[in-house]
């Protein structure tokens, strides 16, 4: 081997060693760059300037040069940045340790408590520690103390037990925090199993932690690893309190997640800047610390210590409709609304007051010809060619789809003097107006406009049907009195047509109007029985149809008509009395059915509004969805059964 070759080999070996050393030296940097970043603002004090933000972050060795702030779209500089411990504030940390006996596999429990104890020993002054064991029986192992050595010994002396009562332990741990001012509180939780032993609910734990302004941080197994699975309900609790839960899929990741949680939770970063302090002003801020950013909004003039209240508020994009939200837009909208109301009143006045006043027009109304067409001049609504065309298109559309006759029948029952096409045209206009109002006053939202349009259409349709049903009910309530009055006129010597005429003049609406219409048709040549049958069909009244049938039979075979009418009237009165008694006896059952049927969905809605995280598992998990479907099916069966029991036909 020549000297030159030896020199080349030596240089190559030296280069390899230097490269290896460089890679080893850079490894921590690479690991640090890949470590998870964390940044949460959980408290904003905007009562005075400068505004102070309390921040949880993965690194508290931060200066003003590391913090970038953008407030209301403008770059601002922080007036101060310091850690809470350096500022002389206190930090209280309660460790809640899952101590299920199954963690003894692969010495997972021993590794976890040793890691916690070692980290406690290295905590700085100003940090106090409490320890709670979350086994089958939650147990306070150490009250709040500043003695780190004692806390470490207590953690190392912990042992396992059967089961996991995590939420019980968290509620016990909340009681360990003091009420001292200028103190920041953190609960660090380890979770390896689903809590099946606690008697308290996550809702009660959340309420207590939010009241004490405690942030939850911790490590949790995500998915099954060696037979373990962390409680998934902890994630929503951590988010609500302004903390976080770091998931792991193996022991190494679990140790890293626990280290990160302890590092974050044992200090705070206090960032101050000149911000919004007026009560009427909202502050919008974007904070960036090194490579991690967070956006938030807060109200001026107050302390906001609920993390969910700091969610960023995004203003809608500029729109030409924004003028409607100004004072000028308000006056413009009010003016247009007034014009629209006046136009509607004028149109309705023409509709109800219009119509042919000649003898031919009056006779056509009561001719009884079902296919009789109204002339163009019959109503003021069809005076213009545009409206006429719209009415014709609406009628054609409805007739082609088979519901024109149903609309005409409903209008007749409600005694609304409109043709079916006219009514449907007005219905379409009202729906479009509802959509326009919803679209304008909700910032141009098509979906909300469609919802308001559907609601407007439903209300308009329901109003017409409600009026029709009320008129039919009033007609049937007057029927016994009408029959008795008719029987009295017959006993006094009146003929049937004369008696019906007298009844029509004496009895109130709607019976009076319908009898007058029937007698007008009879005077124009229609048989009395046919005219009365038309009333029964128009108002869908089987009782009146039976009375007409009785009159027709009596006129054919003869007999005492007034006694027959009195008998029919007495029968109807007795049946109505019996129906009233049945309604009274079944009222309690109907009310019970309504309460039992409406209680589950209403209670679920209230719980969803108050605590979405508590009820979301019903809709996000397979078992929850199965239970919801089973509940709907069983509830439907129960309601059907109760309806069958309380429905009695008289």
C-alpha positions as CSV (number, residue, x, y, z in Angstrom):
1,X,0.0,0.0,0.0
2,X,1.5,3.3,-1.1
3,X,1.7,6.4,1.0
4,X,-0.8,8.2,-1.3
5,X,-3.4,5.4,-0.8
6,X,-2.9,5.4,2.9
7,X,-3.5,9.2,3.0
8,X,-6.7,8.8,1.0
9,X,-8.0,6.2,3.3
10,X,-7.2,8.2,6.3
11,X,-8.9,11.3,4.9
12,X,-12.0,9.2,4.0
13,X,-12.3,7.8,7.5
14,X,-11.8,11.2,9.0
15,X,-14.5,12.6,6.8
16,X,-16.9,9.8,7.7
17,X,-16.3,10.4,11.4
18,X,-16.8,14.2,11.1
19,X,-20.1,13.6,9.1
20,X,-21.3,11.1,11.7
21,X,-20.5,13.6,14.5
22,X,-22.3,16.4,12.6
23,X,-25.4,14.2,12.2
24,X,-25.3,13.3,15.9
25,X,-25.0,16.9,16.8
26,X,-27.9,17.9,14.6
27,X,-30.1,15.1,15.8
28,X,-31.5,17.1,18.8
29,X,-32.2,20.0,16.5
30,X,-34.1,17.8,14.1
31,X,-36.0,16.2,17.0
32,X,-36.9,19.6,18.3
33,X,-38.2,20.8,15.0
34,X,-40.4,17.7,14.8
35,X,-41.7,18.1,18.3
36,X,-45.4,19.1,18.5
37,X,-46.1,22.8,18.9
38,X,-48.8,24.1,21.2
39,X,-50.3,27.6,21.7
40,X,-53.5,28.4,23.6
41,X,-54.7,31.7,25.0
42,X,-57.0,30.9,28.0
43,X,-57.3,34.3,29.7
44,X,-57.5,37.9,28.4
45,X,-57.5,40.9,30.8
46,X,-58.8,43.9,28.8
47,X,-59.9,46.1,31.7
48,X,-57.0,48.4,31.2
49,X,-54.1,49.0,28.8
50,X,-51.9,47.2,28.2
51,X,-54.1,44.2,27.6
52,X,-52.6,41.0,29.1
53,X,-52.9,37.6,27.6
54,X,-52.2,34.4,29.5
55,X,-50.8,31.8,27.2
56,X,-50.0,28.1,27.4
57,X,-47.2,27.2,25.1
58,X,-44.6,24.5,24.6
59,X,-41.7,26.9,25.3
60,X,-41.5,29.6,27.9
61,X,-38.0,30.9,27.0
62,X,-39.6,33.6,24.9
63,X,-38.8,37.3,24.4
64,X,-40.6,40.1,22.7
65,X,-38.6,39.4,19.5
66,X,-40.1,35.9,19.3
67,X,-43.7,37.2,19.5
68,X,-45.5,38.7,16.5
69,X,-48.9,40.4,17.0
70,X,-51.5,41.5,14.4
71,X,-54.3,43.5,16.0
72,X,-57.3,44.6,13.9
73,X,-55.2,44.0,10.8
74,X,-52.3,46.1,11.9
75,X,-48.9,45.0,13.2
76,X,-48.3,45.9,16.8
77,X,-45.4,45.3,19.2
78,X,-45.8,43.6,22.6
79,X,-45.0,45.8,25.5
80,X,-43.8,42.9,27.6
81,X,-43.3,39.1,27.5
82,X,-42.5,37.1,30.6
83,X,-43.2,33.8,32.2
84,X,-45.6,33.7,35.1
85,X,-43.0,32.2,37.4
86,X,-40.4,34.8,36.5
87,X,-43.1,37.4,37.3
88,X,-43.6,36.0,40.8
89,X,-46.9,34.3,40.2
90,X,-47.7,30.9,41.5
91,X,-48.6,27.7,39.6
92,X,-50.5,24.8,41.1
93,X,-50.5,21.4,39.4
94,X,-52.6,18.4,40.3
95,X,-51.5,15.1,38.8
96,X,-54.4,12.6,38.3
97,X,-52.8,9.3,37.5
98,X,-54.7,6.3,36.0
99,X,-53.7,3.4,38.3
100,X,-55.6,0.5,36.8
101,X,-53.8,-2.7,37.6
102,X,-53.7,-3.8,34.0
103,X,-51.0,-1.1,33.5
104,X,-48.5,-3.4,35.3
105,X,-48.1,-5.2,31.9
106,X,-44.7,-4.4,30.6
107,X,-44.1,-2.2,33.6
108,X,-46.1,0.7,32.1
109,X,-47.4,1.9,35.4
110,X,-43.9,1.9,37.0
111,X,-42.4,3.8,34.0
112,X,-45.2,6.4,34.2
113,X,-44.9,7.2,37.9
114,X,-41.1,7.3,37.7
115,X,-41.3,9.8,34.8
116,X,-43.8,12.0,36.7
117,X,-41.6,11.8,39.9
118,X,-38.5,12.8,38.0
119,X,-40.2,15.7,36.4
120,X,-41.6,16.9,39.7
121,X,-38.2,16.9,41.2
122,X,-37.0,19.3,38.5
123,X,-39.9,21.8,38.8
124,X,-38.9,25.4,39.6
125,X,-39.8,27.3,42.8
126,X,-43.3,28.8,42.6
127,X,-44.9,25.5,41.5
128,X,-47.0,23.5,44.0
129,X,-48.1,19.9,43.5
130,X,-51.0,17.7,44.4
131,X,-51.4,14.0,43.6
132,X,-54.6,11.9,43.1
133,X,-54.8,8.2,42.3
134,X,-57.5,7.3,39.8
135,X,-58.0,3.6,40.5
136,X,-61.3,1.9,41.2
137,X,-61.4,4.0,44.4
138,X,-60.2,7.5,43.8
139,X,-57.7,8.5,46.5
140,X,-55.9,11.8,47.3
141,X,-52.3,10.8,47.8
142,X,-51.0,14.3,48.5
143,X,-52.5,17.6,49.3
144,X,-51.2,20.7,47.6
145,X,-47.6,21.3,48.6
146,X,-44.4,23.1,47.5
147,X,-42.2,20.3,48.7
148,X,-41.1,18.7,45.5
149,X,-39.1,15.9,47.1
150,X,-42.1,14.9,49.2
151,X,-44.3,15.0,46.1
152,X,-41.9,12.8,44.2
153,X,-41.7,10.2,47.0
154,X,-45.5,10.1,47.1
155,X,-45.7,9.4,43.4
156,X,-43.1,6.7,43.6
157,X,-45.1,5.0,46.4
158,X,-48.3,4.8,44.4
159,X,-49.7,1.4,43.6
160,X,-52.3,0.0,41.2
161,X,-55.8,-1.0,41.9
162,X,-58.6,-2.7,39.9
163,X,-60.6,-0.5,37.6
164,X,-60.3,3.2,36.6
165,X,-62.4,6.0,38.3
166,X,-60.9,8.9,36.4
167,X,-63.7,11.4,36.7
168,X,-64.1,10.8,40.4
169,X,-60.4,11.5,40.8
170,X,-60.6,14.6,38.7
171,X,-63.4,16.0,40.8
172,X,-61.4,15.2,44.0
173,X,-58.3,16.8,42.4
174,X,-60.3,20.0,41.7
175,X,-60.8,20.4,45.5
176,X,-57.0,20.5,46.0
177,X,-56.6,23.8,44.3
178,X,-56.5,26.9,46.5
179,X,-58.5,30.1,46.0
180,X,-55.4,32.4,46.1
181,X,-55.1,35.3,43.6
182,X,-52.3,35.4,41.0
183,X,-52.3,31.6,40.8
184,X,-52.5,29.5,37.6
185,X,-54.0,26.1,37.9
186,X,-53.3,23.0,35.8
187,X,-54.6,19.4,36.0
188,X,-52.3,16.9,34.3
189,X,-54.1,13.6,33.6
190,X,-52.9,10.3,32.4
191,X,-55.5,8.0,30.8
192,X,-55.0,4.5,29.7
193,X,-58.5,3.0,30.1
194,X,-62.1,4.1,29.7
195,X,-63.7,5.2,32.9
196,X,-66.4,2.8,33.9
197,X,-66.3,3.1,37.7
198,X,-67.0,6.8,38.3
199,X,-70.2,7.9,39.9
200,X,-69.8,11.6,38.8
201,X,-70.4,12.8,35.3
202,X,-68.0,14.6,33.0
203,X,-70.5,17.6,33.1
204,X,-70.1,18.0,36.8
205,X,-66.3,17.7,36.5
206,X,-66.3,20.3,33.7
207,X,-68.4,22.7,35.7
208,X,-66.1,22.6,38.7
209,X,-62.9,23.0,36.6
210,X,-64.3,25.9,34.6
211,X,-65.4,27.6,37.8
212,X,-61.9,27.3,39.2
213,X,-60.3,28.3,35.8
214,X,-58.3,25.0,35.7
215,X,-56.6,23.9,32.4
216,X,-56.5,20.2,31.7
217,X,-53.4,18.8,30.0
218,X,-52.5,15.2,29.7
219,X,-51.5,12.0,27.8
220,X,-53.9,9.4,26.6
221,X,-53.7,6.2,24.6
222,X,-55.5,6.6,21.3
223,X,-56.8,3.2,20.2
224,X,-56.0,-0.1,21.8
225,X,-52.4,-0.7,22.7
226,X,-51.6,-3.8,24.7
227,X,-55.3,-4.0,25.8
228,X,-55.5,-0.3,26.8
229,X,-57.6,2.5,25.5
230,X,-57.8,6.0,27.0
231,X,-61.2,7.7,27.8
232,X,-62.3,9.7,24.8
233,X,-64.4,12.0,26.8
234,X,-61.3,13.7,28.2
235,X,-60.7,15.5,24.9
236,X,-63.8,17.7,25.0
237,X,-63.1,18.5,28.7
238,X,-59.5,19.6,27.8
239,X,-60.7,21.8,24.9
240,X,-63.4,23.5,27.1
241,X,-60.9,24.4,29.8
242,X,-58.3,25.7,27.3
243,X,-55.9,22.8,27.6
244,X,-55.1,19.8,25.4
245,X,-54.8,16.1,25.5
246,X,-51.9,14.5,23.6
247,X,-52.6,11.0,22.2
248,X,-50.2,8.2,21.9
249,X,-50.2,4.8,20.3
250,X,-47.4,3.2,22.1
251,X,-45.3,3.5,25.3
252,X,-42.6,5.7,23.8
253,X,-45.2,8.2,22.4
254,X,-47.0,8.1,25.7
255,X,-43.9,9.2,27.6
256,X,-43.2,12.0,25.1
257,X,-46.8,13.2,25.3
258,X,-46.6,13.2,29.1
259,X,-43.4,15.1,29.1
260,X,-45.0,17.7,26.7
261,X,-48.0,18.1,29.0
262,X,-45.9,18.6,32.1
263,X,-43.7,21.1,30.3
264,X,-46.7,23.1,29.1
265,X,-48.7,23.0,32.3
266,X,-46.1,24.0,34.9
267,X,-45.8,27.7,33.7
268,X,-47.6,30.4,31.8
269,X,-46.5,33.1,29.4
270,X,-47.9,36.6,30.0
271,X,-48.0,38.8,26.9
272,X,-49.0,42.4,27.1
273,X,-49.8,44.9,24.3
274,X,-51.8,48.1,23.7
275,X,-55.2,46.8,22.7
276,X,-59.0,47.4,22.9
277,X,-60.2,48.4,26.4
278,X,-63.6,50.1,25.6
279,X,-66.6,48.1,26.6
280,X,-68.3,48.6,23.2
281,X,-65.2,47.5,21.2
282,X,-64.1,44.1,20.1
283,X,-60.5,43.1,19.9
284,X,-59.3,40.8,17.1
285,X,-55.8,39.5,17.5
286,X,-53.5,37.0,15.7
287,X,-50.5,35.9,17.8
288,X,-47.5,34.1,16.4
289,X,-44.7,32.7,18.7
290,X,-41.9,31.4,16.5
291,X,-43.7,29.2,14.0
292,X,-47.1,28.7,15.8
293,X,-50.0,31.0,15.4
294,X,-53.4,31.5,17.1
295,X,-56.3,33.9,16.4
296,X,-58.8,35.1,18.9
297,X,-61.5,37.8,19.6
298,X,-62.3,39.3,23.0
299,X,-64.6,42.0,24.4
300,X,-63.0,45.2,25.7
301,X,-63.4,46.4,29.3
302,X,-63.6,43.0,30.9
303,X,-61.7,39.8,31.8
304,X,-62.4,36.8,29.6
305,X,-61.3,33.6,31.4
306,X,-63.5,31.2,29.4
307,X,-61.4,29.8,26.5
308,X,-64.5,29.1,24.3
309,X,-65.4,32.8,24.6
310,X,-62.2,33.7,22.9
311,X,-63.0,32.0,19.6
312,X,-62.1,34.2,16.6
313,X,-65.1,36.2,15.1
314,X,-64.9,36.5,11.4
315,X,-66.9,39.4,9.8
316,X,-68.8,38.5,6.7
317,X,-67.3,39.7,3.4
318,X,-68.4,43.1,2.1
319,X,-71.6,43.0,0.2
320,X,-73.8,45.5,-1.7
321,X,-76.5,44.7,0.8
322,X,-74.4,46.1,3.7
323,X,-76.1,49.4,3.2
324,X,-79.3,47.8,4.6
325,X,-77.5,47.4,7.9
326,X,-76.8,51.2,8.2
327,X,-79.2,53.9,9.4
328,X,-79.9,54.9,5.8
329,X,-80.6,51.3,4.9
330,X,-83.0,51.1,7.8
331,X,-85.0,54.1,6.7
332,X,-85.0,52.8,3.1
333,X,-86.2,49.4,4.2
334,X,-89.0,51.0,6.3
335,X,-90.1,53.1,3.4
336,X,-90.2,50.2,1.0
337,X,-92.1,48.1,3.6
338,X,-94.6,50.9,4.0
339,X,-95.1,51.1,0.2
340,X,-95.5,47.3,0.1
341,X,-98.1,47.3,2.9
342,X,-100.1,50.0,1.2
343,X,-99.9,48.1,-2.1
344,X,-101.1,44.9,-0.4
345,X,-104.0,46.7,1.3
346,X,-105.0,48.3,-2.0
347,X,-104.9,44.9,-3.7
348,X,-106.8,43.1,-1.0
349,X,-109.4,45.9,-1.0
350,X,-109.9,45.5,-4.7
351,X,-110.1,41.7,-4.4
352,X,-112.7,41.7,-1.7
353,X,-114.6,44.8,-2.9
354,X,-114.3,44.1,-6.6
355,X,-116.4,41.9,-8.8
356,X,-119.2,42.3,-11.2
357,X,-122.2,44.2,-9.7
358,X,-124.6,43.7,-12.6
359,X,-127.5,41.3,-12.4
360,X,-125.8,38.9,-14.8
361,X,-122.7,38.8,-12.7
362,X,-124.6,38.2,-9.5
363,X,-126.6,35.4,-11.0
364,X,-123.5,33.7,-12.4
365,X,-122.1,33.4,-8.9
366,X,-125.1,31.3,-7.7
367,X,-125.8,29.5,-11.0
368,X,-124.4,26.3,-9.7
369,X,-122.6,25.6,-12.9
370,X,-119.2,24.0,-11.9
371,X,-117.5,24.8,-15.2
372,X,-118.7,28.5,-15.4
373,X,-115.8,30.7,-16.2
374,X,-115.3,34.2,-14.7
375,X,-114.9,37.0,-17.1
376,X,-111.7,39.1,-17.1
377,X,-113.6,41.9,-15.4
378,X,-115.0,39.6,-12.7
379,X,-112.2,40.6,-10.2
380,X,-109.8,43.5,-10.0
381,X,-106.9,41.1,-9.5
382,X,-106.8,40.1,-13.2
383,X,-107.2,43.6,-14.8
384,X,-103.6,43.7,-16.1
385,X,-102.2,41.4,-18.8
386,X,-99.2,40.5,-16.7
387,X,-101.2,39.4,-13.7
388,X,-103.7,37.7,-16.0
389,X,-100.9,35.7,-17.6
390,X,-99.5,34.8,-14.1
391,X,-102.9,33.6,-12.9
392,X,-103.4,31.5,-16.1
393,X,-100.0,29.9,-15.7
394,X,-100.6,29.1,-12.0
395,X,-104.0,27.6,-12.7
396,X,-102.6,25.5,-15.6
397,X,-99.7,24.3,-13.4
398,X,-102.1,23.4,-10.5
399,X,-104.6,21.7,-12.8
400,X,-101.9,19.6,-14.5
401,X,-100.8,18.3,-11.1
402,X,-104.3,17.6,-9.8
403,X,-104.5,19.9,-6.8
404,X,-106.5,22.7,-8.3
405,X,-109.8,21.2,-7.1
406,X,-108.4,20.8,-3.6
407,X,-107.3,24.5,-3.5
408,X,-110.8,25.6,-4.7
409,X,-112.5,23.4,-2.1
410,X,-110.3,24.8,0.7
411,X,-111.0,28.4,-0.4
412,X,-114.8,27.6,-0.5
413,X,-114.6,26.2,3.0
414,X,-112.7,29.2,4.4
415,X,-115.0,31.6,2.4
416,X,-112.1,33.4,0.8
417,X,-113.4,35.2,-2.4
418,X,-110.5,34.2,-4.7
419,X,-110.1,31.9,-7.6
420,X,-107.7,29.0,-7.1
421,X,-105.2,30.5,-9.5
422,X,-105.3,33.9,-7.8
423,X,-104.8,32.4,-4.4
424,X,-101.8,30.3,-5.6
425,X,-100.4,33.3,-7.3
426,X,-100.6,35.3,-4.0
427,X,-99.1,32.3,-2.2
428,X,-96.1,32.3,-4.6
429,X,-95.6,36.0,-4.2
430,X,-95.7,35.8,-0.4
431,X,-93.2,32.9,-0.5
432,X,-90.8,35.0,-2.7
433,X,-91.2,38.0,-0.4
434,X,-90.3,35.7,2.6
435,X,-87.2,34.5,0.7
436,X,-86.2,38.1,-0.2
437,X,-86.5,39.3,3.4
438,X,-84.6,36.3,4.8
439,X,-81.9,36.8,2.1
440,X,-81.5,40.5,2.8
441,X,-81.6,40.6,6.6
442,X,-79.4,37.5,7.1
443,X,-76.4,39.0,5.2
444,X,-77.1,37.3,1.8
445,X,-77.5,33.8,3.1
446,X,-79.4,31.7,0.5
447,X,-80.0,28.8,3.0
448,X,-81.6,31.1,5.6
449,X,-83.6,32.8,2.9
450,X,-84.9,29.5,1.8
451,X,-85.7,28.5,5.4
452,X,-87.7,31.7,5.9
453,X,-89.5,31.2,2.6
454,X,-90.5,27.7,3.6
455,X,-91.7,29.0,7.0
456,X,-93.7,31.8,5.3
457,X,-95.3,29.3,2.9
458,X,-96.2,27.0,5.8
459,X,-97.7,29.8,7.8
460,X,-99.8,31.0,4.8
461,X,-101.1,27.5,4.0
462,X,-101.8,26.8,7.7
463,X,-103.7,30.1,8.1
464,X,-106.1,29.2,5.2
465,X,-106.6,25.7,6.4
466,X,-107.1,26.9,10.0
467,X,-109.8,29.3,8.9
468,X,-111.5,26.6,6.9
469,X,-111.4,24.1,9.8
470,X,-112.8,26.8,12.2
471,X,-115.6,27.6,9.8
472,X,-116.6,24.0,9.4
473,X,-116.5,23.4,13.1
474,X,-118.7,26.5,13.7
475,X,-121.1,25.2,11.0
476,X,-121.5,21.8,12.6
477,X,-122.0,23.5,16.0
478,X,-124.9,25.5,14.6
479,X,-126.5,22.5,12.9
480,X,-128.7,21.2,15.9
481,X,-130.0,24.7,16.5
482,X,-130.7,25.2,12.8
483,X,-132.7,21.9,12.7
484,X,-134.7,22.9,15.8
485,X,-135.4,26.3,14.3
486,X,-136.5,24.8,11.0
487,X,-138.7,22.3,12.9
488,X,-140.3,25.2,14.7
489,X,-141.1,27.1,11.5
490,X,-142.7,23.9,10.1
491,X,-144.9,23.6,13.2
492,X,-145.9,27.2,12.7
493,X,-147.3,26.4,9.3
494,X,-144.4,27.3,7.0
495,X,-143.5,25.2,4.0
496,X,-140.0,23.8,3.8
497,X,-138.7,26.5,1.4
498,X,-140.3,29.2,3.6
499,X,-138.8,27.6,6.7
500,X,-135.3,27.5,5.1
501,X,-135.7,31.1,4.0
502,X,-136.6,32.1,7.6
503,X,-133.7,30.1,9.0
504,X,-131.3,31.7,6.6
505,X,-132.4,35.2,7.7
506,X,-132.3,34.4,11.4
507,X,-129.2,32.3,12.0
508,X,-125.6,33.7,12.1
509,X,-122.6,33.0,9.9
510,X,-121.5,30.5,8.6
511,X,-124.9,28.6,8.6
512,X,-126.8,31.8,7.6
513,X,-124.5,32.4,4.6
514,X,-124.7,28.8,3.4
515,X,-128.5,28.6,3.8
516,X,-128.8,31.9,1.9
517,X,-126.6,30.6,-0.9
518,X,-128.6,27.4,-1.1
519,X,-132.0,29.2,-1.2
520,X,-130.6,31.6,-3.9
521,X,-129.7,28.5,-6.0
522,X,-133.1,27.1,-5.4
523,X,-134.8,30.3,-6.6
524,X,-132.8,30.1,-9.7
525,X,-134.2,26.7,-10.5
526,X,-132.0,24.2,-8.7
527,X,-133.7,21.5,-6.6
528,X,-133.7,22.3,-2.8
529,X,-132.3,18.8,-2.0
530,X,-129.5,19.4,-4.5
531,X,-128.7,22.8,-3.2
532,X,-128.5,21.5,0.4
533,X,-126.4,18.5,-0.7
534,X,-124.0,21.1,-2.3
535,X,-123.7,22.8,1.1
536,X,-122.8,19.4,2.7
537,X,-120.2,18.6,0.1
538,X,-118.7,22.1,0.2
539,X,-118.3,22.0,3.9
540,X,-117.5,18.3,4.1
541,X,-120.2,17.8,6.8
542,X,-121.6,14.3,7.1
543,X,-124.1,15.4,9.8
544,X,-125.6,17.9,7.4
545,X,-125.6,15.3,4.7
546,X,-127.6,12.9,6.9
547,X,-130.1,15.7,7.7
548,X,-130.5,16.4,4.0
549,X,-131.0,12.7,3.3
550,X,-133.7,12.6,6.0
551,X,-135.5,15.6,4.4
552,X,-135.3,13.9,0.9
553,X,-136.7,10.6,2.2
554,X,-139.5,12.4,4.1
555,X,-140.5,14.4,1.1
556,X,-140.7,11.2,-1.0
557,X,-142.6,9.0,1.4
558,X,-144.4,11.6,3.5
559,X,-144.7,12.0,7.3
560,X,-144.2,14.5,10.0
561,X,-141.1,16.4,9.0
562,X,-140.8,18.7,12.1
563,X,-140.7,15.6,14.4
564,X,-138.1,14.0,12.2
565,X,-136.0,17.1,12.3
566,X,-136.3,17.3,16.1
567,X,-135.3,13.7,16.4
568,X,-132.3,14.2,14.2
569,X,-131.4,17.4,16.3
570,X,-131.7,15.5,19.6
571,X,-129.5,12.7,18.3
572,X,-126.8,15.1,17.3
573,X,-127.0,17.0,20.6
574,X,-126.7,13.7,22.5
575,X,-123.9,12.5,20.4
576,X,-122.0,15.8,20.8
577,X,-122.5,15.6,24.6
578,X,-121.1,12.0,24.6
579,X,-118.2,13.2,22.4
580,X,-117.5,16.0,24.9
581,X,-117.5,13.5,27.8
582,X,-115.1,11.2,25.9
583,X,-112.8,14.2,25.2
584,X,-112.8,15.1,28.8
585,X,-112.0,11.5,29.9
586,X,-109.2,11.1,27.4
587,X,-107.7,14.6,27.9
588,X,-105.3,13.4,30.5
589,X,-104.2,10.5,28.2
590,X,-103.6,12.9,25.3
591,X,-101.6,15.3,27.5
592,X,-99.6,12.4,28.8
593,X,-98.9,11.2,25.3
594,X,-97.8,14.7,24.2
595,X,-95.5,15.1,27.2
596,X,-94.0,11.6,26.9
597,X,-93.6,12.0,23.1
598,X,-92.0,15.5,23.3
599,X,-89.9,15.0,26.4
600,X,-87.0,12.9,24.9
601,X,-86.4,15.2,21.8
602,X,-86.8,18.4,23.8
603,X,-84.6,17.2,26.6
604,X,-82.0,16.1,24.0
605,X,-82.2,19.5,22.3
606,X,-81.7,21.3,25.6
607,X,-78.7,19.1,26.5
608,X,-77.2,19.6,23.1
609,X,-77.5,23.4,23.4
610,X,-76.1,23.4,27.0
611,X,-73.4,20.8,26.6
612,X,-72.8,19.5,23.0
613,X,-69.8,17.4,24.0
614,X,-71.9,15.4,26.5
615,X,-74.4,14.3,24.0
616,X,-72.3,14.2,20.8
617,X,-71.4,10.5,21.4
618,X,-75.0,9.6,20.6
619,X,-74.5,10.8,17.0
620,X,-70.7,10.2,16.5
621,X,-70.4,6.6,17.6
622,X,-71.9,3.4,16.2
623,X,-73.5,2.3,19.4
624,X,-74.9,5.8,20.0
625,X,-76.5,5.9,16.6
626,X,-78.0,2.4,17.1
627,X,-79.5,3.6,20.5
628,X,-80.9,6.8,18.8
629,X,-82.6,4.7,16.1
630,X,-83.9,2.2,18.7
631,X,-85.2,5.1,20.8
632,X,-87.0,6.6,17.8
633,X,-88.6,3.2,16.8
634,X,-89.6,2.4,20.4
635,X,-90.9,5.9,21.0
636,X,-93.0,5.7,17.8
637,X,-94.4,2.4,18.8
638,X,-95.3,3.8,22.2
639,X,-97.0,6.8,20.8
640,X,-98.9,4.7,18.3
641,X,-100.1,2.5,21.1
642,X,-101.1,5.4,23.3
643,X,-103.0,7.1,20.4
644,X,-104.8,3.8,19.8
645,X,-105.9,3.7,23.4
646,X,-107.1,7.3,23.7
647,X,-108.8,7.5,20.3
648,X,-112.5,6.7,20.7
649,X,-114.8,7.2,17.8
650,X,-118.3,8.4,18.8
